[in-house]
Amino acid sequence: MKSIVYLLLSLFLIGSCKKEAKKDVQPLKERLKNIEDLIIELDDSRSDKIMVIAHRGDWRNAPENSLRAIKNCIDMGVDMVELDVRKTQDNQLIVMHDATLDRTTTGHGKISETTLDSIKKLVLKNGLGSPTSHKVPTLKEALNLAKGKILINLDKCYDYFEDVYQVLKETNTENQVILKGFNKTVNEVQNDLGSKLDTIIFMPVINLDKETNATQVIEEYQDQINPVAVELVFSKENSKVLYDFDKIKQKGARIWVNSLWGSLNAGYEDDKATNDIEGIYGWYVKKGVNMIQTDRPELLLKYLRSKKLHN
């Protein structure tokens, strides 16, 4: 009799565990969005939902700018991944932050003086500088992985935009990639990018420490180019722009701020959030920021979801 009771109890516990497992899996599935949902969300400048951008991918758990770092972000439910683009000696586009191979790969020297074939023989290093099994991806490989799954922000590629644009067309990813320009006037952007501004997603980067009249610069961008967002960089909290986000959002642009390190955000940085999450990420929420580029996407996502500010 006892053996029958134990058997029934075991079956009940197994069934309960399966139900719990299903509960754990379901939220992840619900968080995975298709690209149409993400584009709609991106275009909603007035949304209180905060979009999360992973800086160089999930580099704490995979080599920065690697395909695995992108895949981790997709699985995590990150909205966008920021990637850096460099051009090789034979005019091929790869995904890497530095101008040299030394820090992030087992190679040495300038990328501009190395062919793609040579770079493909190398492996990427992890955050501790140890070699891994991961290879340096081309821009095309990265975009094909991200296609239909996650938005992309491309950095360090403004000067060879035409080459990048060709890859966007080849991969049919123009609608999910944000390109940005640093320290560029509206006229310079219009002259550099021309009619392609009608088919790409562009975002200006505004340094509030350096712009004497940042409000006017942002207004000119919004009146003439209508960017999807404005990226704001500031080491102090004294700019008038920081107290007028509603006006910018009402006019059609999201507010992008970087929580990476203190000089970009007046000290409201990711590492401090590990000890004071409400004081750091809560500051962005109160300000009305609705796009945050982070080096700690998992921590930020957990916080925002607890506040019902991210799906």
Summary of the structure (lengths in Angstrom):
residues: 311
radius of gyration: 21.7
end to end distance: 49.4
largest distance: 85.9
contacts: 1002
relative contact order: 0.12
helix: 46%
strand: 18%
